[in-house]
């Protein structure tokens, strides 16, 4: 099998499982939240992949994801960084910990992983961002393009919690801010 075909195989497996799951659901007549079903399918896929020894590790990224910076226009302007300790914050001048990979999970839902730290950006129920080794429900972020062409990132698991930085680049509790505040507005900056 060619390498490109092997890279597509997990996606085809998810489509097959999703289709079978939808058929079973129609037959059973029990409505289920689509995001809950997608997360469940993803967990099954990751478990099967790990048990079979395939893949590089327990993460949902595929090839072709570009490195980028997430720039917040608040204060003097800050870039999000994920440190190896799991701390998340902002720095004015980008460091090696600011390079991120933003990857799509489904339309409007993304995951973010630090290139250097290898940690996923997550939002806790208390509204604080943190870096995690394993991808979980708290790492699923809704990416919204705002009217000013900046993006906001909110928690899929915890509604109304946003990724936000203060005027000094420190974290702000995501449950104390709204999507129209500049502290929640991020501009993706890509390399080359």
Buried (B, 14 or more C-beta within 10 A) or exposed (E): EEEEEEEEEBEEBBEEBBEEBEEEEEEEEEEEEEBEBBBEBBEBBBEBBEEEEEBEEEBBBEEEBEBBBBBBBBBEBBBBBBBEEBBBBBEEEBEEBBBBBBBEBEEEBBBBBBBBBEBBBBBBEEBBBBBBEEBEBBBBBBBBEEEEEBBBBBBBBBEEBBBBBBEEBEBBBBBEBEBEBBBBBBBBEEEE
